[in-house]
């Protein structure tokens, strides 16, 4: 009997009646049947237990729970307790109807509880060890969930309930695996549990087939334990939404989860493993060398009155990603609004040497890291300049030789570093936090690489790869 199919059908009827604008307010997007069945397949079914308890902390219409129940029945589990949390009153009736249908169509001891409550807020006392905390909180054999996809404010009840890990978002997109925003969550999460499986979607629109969601999502399986496994199973699918093209790879746990900030490197093959190992050999970062990648200062659409198309008195260059061309910064290029007139110090920076890096690239582009060398002496008539916020720049180069700028270009224009960044961050945005955490060579090596690049007079990726390889 296709219980999941029945729930999917009833959910489709609900979606037709309930406008997406309302559901989006709850962060409510429903899992496809294929994804639910795949997630249920990740569980290891115990052979020594006849009774299983399940928690679904954001149940919705019950798609994930029912998929897991079907799998447990296939493995001859005799008794199941399902505890559901759902705080959207609009869908409680449908959830009750779906679970009642399941109960009446299976031959095992199945019971369920539906709690019309916010799971995070309901656990605040237990989580924070308050006086009214339950001395014997309920524990579960299995937890399955598709959390709400929505942002919440820092002073929201959920954030206040779990202040050490909740920084304004209740979601596990791909972006939780790196960066400062999710640092405390990762540390809490991965100190108390071990990742066993990670599934990556090459196509962003296959997780929620009927929902038109383009979120970079991943599926993870984690076990609550302090013992870490030797390997993590990482699987990927391309365009098929039925998981028929699944590719599996076993990666060393200490390569995937590493560093004091517990970044999760989403590697999918041996070449990517080698990339991580090679570059992690270096222990320096930009900040440790007195450098730092920052985001461009000027949001152009918020400062329209200050923008100019042509040079005039008191105007200074405003650099955009379009000014980065073939490894160099070219200015002017006849672009609209490439000058700015302002006294706002927050929009201006010293005219000194920089490495500019594009913040945004298309998913299909060959490179994620696209950079250009900016030399202050080429624009010596300006004391200050400005950068549009769709580029990043590496700051701290004022007292250093131009060779250092070129050496940084070798690093960030190489295939190896581009691959490293793609593993570290799956989005098309180049985040300065991640770049500042990436390992780089000592300053002496950076300067030597820059000298070689200047001598070669070849700014290509191939040239940078050749120089970098000689120092690895």
Buried (B, 14 or more C-beta within 10 A) or exposed (E): EEBBEBBBEBBEEBBEEBEEEEBBEBBBBBBBBBBBBBBBEBBEBEEEEEEBBBBBBBBBBBBBBBBBBBBBBEEEBBBBBBBBBBBBEBBBEBBBBBBEBBBEEBEBEBEBEBBEEBBBBBBBBBBEEEEEEEEEEEEBBBBBBBBBBBEBEEEBEBBBBBEEBBBEBBBBBBBBBBBBBBBBBBBBBBEEBBBBBBBBBEEBBBBBBEBEBEBBBBBBBBEEEEEBEEBBBBBBBEEEBBBEEEEEBEBBBEBBBBEEBBBBBBBBEEEBBBBBEBBBEBEBBBEEBEBBBBBBBBEBEEBEEBBBEEEEEEBBBBBBBBBBEEBBBEBEEEEEBBBBBBEEEEBBBEBBBBBBBBBEBEEEEEBBBBBBBBBBEEBEEEEBBBBBBBBBBBBBBEEBEBBBBBBBBBBBBBBBBBBBBBBBBBBBBBBBBBBBBBBBBBBEBBBBBBBBBBEBEEBEBEBBBBBBEEBE
